[in-house]
Amino acid sequence: MTRSSDSNDAPAGGPSRRGLLKIGIGVAVGAGALGSGAPAALAGGPNDPTGPTIAVKVKNLSGPVETGPFAAPWTDLGIPVRCPDGTMLFVCGDTFDGDRVGSADWRAPVGLRSSSADPNNLRIDGSVGGGHANSLVDEPHNPVGDGFTTAIPSDVFVVDGVLYMHLMRGVIYDTHHTDFWRSTDNGETWEYLCQWPGDLHGGQFQQKTYAVADDGYCYVLSTVFNREVESGMLLHRVRQDGLGDPGAYEPWGYVDGGWRWGAPAPTTVLGTRRWGETCFRAMDGKYVLTWLNTAPLSIRAMVFPLPTSDLTRTLEQTMILPGTPGQEVGNLVASPYGGFVVPGSTFGDFHIVVSQWYDPTNYRIMQYRVGMLS
């Protein structure tokens, strides 16, 4: 069935994530699913392509067979990062053992590992924790009001052999604060760096994603982490040697008739909309942004030459559209979200990690290949 925008964090036939939290069974389920029966549509904006970009499923990356041996049969997000040791680490959100989502052993975040970092040969064959994927940082899932806290990753990336991870902390969609961590041993252990209040920039600095540029900076796009809230998308830059210093993040804003760095406050670079997951990367001399578009539902991409390019004039390319369970072909996916860029991708052979959740035994991460991005 098609679900209204007020219910788009609920799986088909099941309660919403907030509902699960309120039940008190200790379930938050990652960044959530949208109704699988939503109409397959494009935005209809002036810069939209005339048709969807061709994408096909490569494989399931998680599930009872794939990641059950690591006590992680049920997980989502799977943000991929190529580690200095040549492995690919997938940093996942809310993760469970047992026979279904929520049945046992809730952890977040966890790290699942592929010994091969080749996008054409990914297979999770290890985890941080060995036979039991451990939580990468301490998150006790404390009760708060009628919910429970969790730690949702919004990005993981590497600079000069060091891994960095950004987490959104608090009850799902009610971010109390975000925090930042680093690892010098390929994601096996993590060191706390800093945090930001959840209400900074009107909440639009909660969900962050980092593009590592070759000019000594990281460029940071950010939004509210709540699909029911209209949010701008803000741009900051930070020197790579200052990533753990909140005061080093420099806003991009429109001031006195022009755009500049160091504006008194950041200005949204792409209007406002209800954002899902985002992923910003420097790649092949350009920049790519992928994101979950919530209205209408799709996973999209933009390619542009500079971090400061005018995104309001940039082509939005649809990669994944919503499908019906049991009738998923091509780029049609039941209850899709995520869409994180796999390192090693090219614009001609583009790979993304797509999450899915539409019932308690269909909650996973998958690999999709996109034939070509313009």
C-alpha positions as CSV (number, residue, x, y, z in Angstrom):
1,M,0.0,0.0,0.0
2,T,1.1,3.6,-0.6
3,R,1.9,5.4,2.6
4,S,1.4,9.0,3.4
5,S,4.3,11.3,4.1
6,D,3.4,11.1,7.8
7,S,4.1,7.4,7.9
8,N,7.2,7.1,5.9
9,D,9.4,5.8,8.7
10,A,7.2,2.7,8.9
11,P,7.8,-0.6,7.2
12,A,5.0,-2.1,5.1
13,G,2.8,-4.1,7.5
14,G,4.7,-3.1,10.6
15,P,5.0,-0.4,13.2
16,S,7.2,2.7,12.7
17,R,10.6,3.0,14.3
18,R,9.3,5.5,16.8
19,G,6.5,3.0,17.5
20,L,9.0,0.3,18.2
21,L,10.9,2.5,20.5
22,K,7.8,3.4,22.4
23,I,6.8,-0.3,22.8
24,G,9.9,-0.6,24.9
25,I,11.5,-3.7,23.2
26,G,14.7,-1.8,22.5
27,V,14.4,-1.4,18.7
28,A,15.5,1.7,16.7
29,V,16.3,0.1,13.4
30,G,18.9,2.3,11.8
31,A,17.8,5.3,9.8
32,G,14.5,3.8,8.9
33,A,12.5,2.6,5.9
34,L,9.9,4.3,3.7
35,G,6.7,2.7,2.4
36,S,7.6,0.1,-0.2
37,G,4.4,0.9,-2.2
38,A,5.2,4.5,-2.8
39,P,4.7,5.6,-6.4
40,A,7.8,5.4,-8.6
41,A,8.3,9.0,-9.7
42,L,10.8,11.6,-10.3
43,A,10.8,15.1,-8.8
44,G,9.6,16.8,-11.9
45,G,11.9,19.8,-11.3
46,P,13.5,21.8,-14.1
47,N,16.9,20.0,-13.7
48,D,15.6,16.5,-13.4
49,P,16.6,13.9,-16.0
50,T,13.9,12.6,-18.3
51,G,14.3,9.0,-17.0
52,P,16.0,7.1,-14.2
53,T,19.7,6.1,-14.4
54,I,20.1,2.4,-15.1
55,A,21.1,0.5,-11.9
56,V,21.1,-3.3,-11.1
57,K,21.6,-5.2,-7.9
58,V,24.9,-7.0,-7.5
59,K,24.3,-8.9,-4.3
60,N,23.1,-8.8,-0.7
61,L,25.9,-7.8,1.6
62,S,24.2,-8.7,4.8
63,G,21.6,-11.2,6.0
64,P,21.5,-14.5,7.9
65,V,23.7,-16.2,5.4
66,E,26.1,-13.3,4.7
67,T,26.6,-11.8,8.2
68,G,24.9,-14.2,10.5
69,P,28.3,-15.8,11.3
70,F,29.2,-12.5,12.9
71,A,26.1,-12.2,15.0
72,A,24.8,-9.5,12.7
73,P,22.1,-11.0,10.4
74,W,20.0,-7.8,10.7
75,T,21.7,-4.5,10.0
76,D,21.5,-1.4,7.8
77,L,23.4,1.6,6.4
78,G,26.8,-0.1,5.8
79,I,28.8,3.1,5.0
80,P,31.8,1.8,3.1
81,V,35.4,3.0,3.7
82,R,38.6,1.6,2.2
83,C,41.0,1.0,5.1
84,P,44.8,1.5,4.9
85,D,45.3,-2.3,5.2
86,G,43.4,-2.8,1.9
87,T,40.1,-4.1,3.4
88,M,36.7,-2.5,3.0
89,L,34.9,-1.6,6.3
90,F,31.2,-1.2,6.3
91,V,30.0,0.8,9.3
92,C,26.4,-0.2,10.0
93,G,23.6,1.2,12.1
94,D,21.3,-0.6,14.5
95,T,22.3,-4.3,14.4
96,F,20.6,-7.3,15.9
97,D,21.1,-11.1,16.3
98,G,18.4,-13.7,16.6
99,D,15.7,-14.6,14.2
100,R,14.4,-11.1,13.4
101,V,14.9,-7.4,13.9
102,G,14.8,-6.5,17.5
103,S,14.9,-10.1,18.9
104,A,18.3,-10.0,20.5
105,D,21.6,-8.2,21.1
106,W,21.1,-4.7,19.9
107,R,24.3,-2.9,18.9
108,A,25.1,0.4,17.1
109,P,27.3,1.1,15.3
110,V,29.1,-2.0,14.2
111,G,31.9,-2.6,11.6
112,L,31.6,-5.5,9.1
113,R,34.6,-6.1,6.9
114,S,35.4,-7.4,3.4
115,S,39.0,-8.6,3.0
116,S,38.7,-7.4,-0.7
117,A,38.2,-3.7,-1.3
118,D,37.5,-4.3,-5.1
119,P,34.0,-3.0,-5.8
120,N,33.5,-6.0,-8.1
121,N,34.5,-8.5,-5.4
122,L,33.0,-7.4,-2.1
123,R,32.0,-10.1,0.4
124,I,31.7,-9.6,4.1
125,D,34.0,-12.2,5.7
126,G,34.9,-10.5,9.0
127,S,33.9,-8.0,11.6
128,V,35.3,-5.7,14.3
129,G,35.0,-8.2,17.1
130,G,35.7,-11.4,15.1
131,G,32.8,-13.9,15.4
132,H,30.6,-11.3,17.2
133,A,30.4,-7.8,15.6
134,N,31.0,-5.5,18.6
135,S,29.7,-2.0,19.0
136,L,32.4,0.3,17.8
137,V,31.8,2.8,20.6
138,D,29.9,2.7,23.9
139,E,26.2,3.0,23.3
140,P,24.0,1.5,26.1
141,H,20.7,2.4,24.4
142,N,19.5,4.2,27.5
143,P,15.8,4.9,28.0
144,V,14.9,8.6,27.5
145,G,11.2,9.4,28.0
146,D,9.3,7.0,25.9
147,G,12.3,6.0,23.7
148,F,15.9,4.7,23.7
149,T,19.1,6.3,22.7
150,T,21.2,4.9,19.8
151,A,24.2,5.9,17.7
152,I,23.6,6.3,14.0
153,P,26.6,6.8,11.7
154,S,26.2,9.5,9.0
155,D,29.7,9.1,7.6
156,V,33.0,7.3,7.7
157,F,36.0,8.4,5.6
158,V,39.8,8.2,5.6
159,V,42.5,11.0,5.6
160,D,46.2,10.2,5.6
161,G,45.7,6.7,6.9
162,V,43.3,7.7,9.7
163,L,39.6,6.7,9.7
164,Y,37.1,9.3,10.9
165,M,33.5,8.5,11.9
166,H,30.6,10.8,12.6
167,L,27.7,9.7,14.8
168,M,24.2,11.1,15.6
169,R,23.4,10.4,19.2
170,G,20.0,10.4,21.1
171,V,16.6,9.0,20.5
172,I,16.0,8.3,16.8
173,Y,15.1,11.6,14.9
174,D,15.6,13.5,18.1
175,T,19.4,14.1,18.0
176,H,20.7,15.3,21.3
177,H,24.2,15.8,20.0
178,T,26.6,14.4,17.3
179,D,30.1,13.2,18.0
180,F,33.3,12.5,16.0
181,W,35.8,9.7,16.4
182,R,39.0,8.5,14.8
183,S,40.8,5.2,14.3
184,T,44.4,4.5,13.6
185,D,44.1,0.7,13.4
186,N,41.7,0.2,10.4
187,G,38.6,0.7,12.5
188,E,39.4,-1.9,15.3
189,T,39.4,0.8,18.1
190,W,38.1,4.3,18.1
191,E,39.2,7.5,19.9
192,Y,36.7,10.3,20.8
193,L,37.5,13.7,19.3
194,C,34.7,16.2,19.8
195,Q,30.9,16.8,19.7
196,W,28.4,19.3,18.5
197,P,25.0,20.2,20.0
198,G,22.0,18.8,18.2
199,D,20.4,22.2,17.8
200,L,23.4,23.9,16.1
201,H,22.3,25.9,13.0
202,G,18.7,25.1,13.7
203,G,19.5,21.3,13.7
204,Q,20.9,21.5,10.2
205,F,24.4,20.4,11.4
206,Q,23.2,17.0,12.6
207,Q,23.7,14.7,9.6
208,K,27.1,15.4,8.2
209,T,29.0,13.9,5.2
210,Y,32.6,14.7,4.2
211,A,34.3,15.0,0.8
212,V,38.1,14.7,1.2
213,A,39.6,17.1,-1.3
214,D,43.2,17.3,-2.6
215,D,43.6,21.0,-1.5
216,G,44.0,20.2,2.2
217,Y,40.4,20.6,3.1
218,C,37.4,18.4,3.8
219,Y,34.1,19.9,2.5
220,V,31.1,19.1,4.7
221,L,27.4,19.0,3.7
222,S,24.9,18.8,6.5
223,T,21.2,18.5,7.1
224,V,18.7,17.8,9.9
225,F,18.4,14.1,10.7
226,N,14.6,13.8,10.6
227,R,12.7,12.9,7.5
228,E,9.6,14.6,8.7
229,V,11.3,18.0,9.0
230,E,12.1,20.4,6.1
231,S,15.8,21.1,6.2
232,G,18.3,23.2,4.2
233,M,21.6,21.7,3.2
234,L,24.6,23.6,4.6
235,L,28.2,23.6,3.4
236,H,31.3,24.0,5.6
237,R,35.0,23.4,5.0
238,V,37.6,22.4,7.5
239,R,41.3,21.8,7.1
240,Q,42.2,18.2,7.3
241,D,44.5,18.8,10.2
242,G,41.6,20.4,12.1
243,L,38.9,17.8,11.7
244,G,38.5,17.3,15.4
245,D,38.2,21.0,16.2
246,P,34.6,22.3,16.0
247,G,35.9,25.9,15.8
248,A,37.8,25.1,12.6
249,Y,34.6,24.5,10.5
250,E,34.2,27.5,8.2
251,P,30.7,28.2,6.9
252,W,29.8,29.0,3.3
253,G,27.1,31.7,3.1
254,Y,25.5,34.4,1.1
255,V,26.4,37.8,2.5
256,D,26.1,41.4,1.0
257,G,25.0,40.1,-2.4
258,G,27.6,37.3,-2.7
259,W,28.8,33.9,-1.5
260,R,31.9,33.6,0.6
261,W,33.7,31.4,3.2
262,G,33.6,32.7,6.7
263,A,30.1,34.1,6.5
264,P,28.5,34.9,9.9
265,A,26.2,31.9,9.3
266,P,25.9,29.2,6.6
267,T,23.2,29.6,3.9
268,T,21.4,26.6,2.5
269,V,22.9,25.5,-0.9
270,L,20.0,23.5,-2.2
271,G,16.8,25.0,-0.9
272,T,14.8,22.9,1.7
273,R,13.4,19.4,1.5
274,R,13.0,16.4,3.7
275,W,16.4,14.7,3.5
276,G,17.3,11.1,4.1
277,E,20.8,9.7,4.1
278,T,23.5,11.7,2.3
279,C,27.0,10.9,1.0
280,F,29.4,13.5,-0.4
281,R,32.6,12.4,-2.1
282,A,35.5,13.8,-4.2
283,M,36.0,11.5,-7.1
284,D,37.8,11.6,-10.5
285,G,38.5,15.3,-10.3
286,K,34.8,16.1,-9.5
287,Y,32.4,15.9,-6.6
288,V,29.4,13.6,-6.2
289,L,26.5,13.8,-3.8
290,T,24.1,10.9,-3.3
291,W,21.1,11.0,-1.1
292,L,17.7,9.5,-0.2
293,N,15.0,11.8,-1.5
294,T,11.9,11.4,0.5
295,A,9.3,13.2,-1.6
296,P,9.0,11.6,-4.0
297,L,10.9,8.5,-2.8
298,S,14.2,7.8,-4.7
299,I,17.9,7.6,-4.2
300,R,19.6,10.3,-6.3
301,A,22.9,11.6,-7.4
302,M,24.5,14.9,-8.5
303,V,27.9,15.4,-10.1
304,F,29.5,18.8,-10.1
305,P,33.0,20.4,-10.5
306,L,33.5,22.2,-7.3
307,P,32.2,22.0,-3.7
308,T,30.8,25.5,-4.2
309,S,29.0,24.8,-7.5
310,D,25.4,26.0,-7.8
311,L,23.5,22.8,-6.8
312,T,20.2,24.5,-7.7
313,R,21.3,24.2,-11.4
314,T,22.8,20.8,-11.2
315,L,21.2,17.7,-12.7
316,E,19.5,15.4,-10.2
317,Q,19.9,11.8,-11.5
318,T,17.6,9.1,-10.1
319,M,19.4,5.8,-9.4
320,I,16.9,3.8,-7.2
321,L,13.1,3.8,-7.2
322,P,10.7,2.2,-4.9
323,G,9.4,-1.3,-5.8
324,T,7.1,-3.9,-4.4
325,P,8.4,-6.9,-2.3
326,G,8.8,-9.9,-4.5
327,Q,8.7,-7.8,-7.7
328,E,12.1,-6.1,-7.5
329,V,13.9,-5.8,-10.8
330,G,16.5,-3.5,-12.2
331,N,16.6,-0.4,-10.0
332,L,13.2,-1.0,-8.2
333,V,13.8,-1.7,-4.5
334,A,11.2,-2.3,-1.8
335,S,11.6,0.3,1.0
336,P,15.0,1.7,-0.1
337,Y,17.2,4.1,1.8
338,G,20.9,4.8,2.2
339,G,22.8,5.0,-1.1
340,F,26.4,5.4,0.1
341,V,29.2,5.5,-2.5
342,V,31.6,2.5,-2.6
343,P,35.2,3.6,-2.7
344,G,36.8,2.6,-6.0
345,S,33.8,3.6,-8.0
346,T,34.1,5.6,-11.2
347,F,31.4,7.6,-12.9
348,G,31.2,4.9,-15.6
349,D,31.1,2.0,-13.1
350,F,29.4,3.5,-10.0
351,H,28.6,1.3,-6.9
352,I,26.4,2.2,-4.0
353,V,25.3,0.5,-0.8
354,V,21.5,0.5,-0.5
355,S,19.6,-0.4,2.7
356,Q,16.2,-2.1,2.9
357,W,13.6,-2.7,5.6
358,Y,10.0,-3.6,5.1
359,D,9.4,-6.4,7.7
360,P,11.3,-8.0,10.6
361,T,13.2,-10.4,8.3
362,N,13.8,-8.1,5.4
363,Y,16.3,-5.7,6.9
364,R,19.7,-5.6,5.1
365,I,22.4,-3.8,3.1
366,M,22.8,-4.5,-0.6
367,Q,25.2,-3.5,-3.4
368,Y,23.9,-1.9,-6.6
369,R,25.9,-1.0,-9.7
370,V,24.9,2.2,-11.6
371,G,25.9,2.1,-15.3
372,M,26.8,5.7,-15.8
373,L,26.4,9.0,-14.1
374,S,26.3,12.2,-16.2
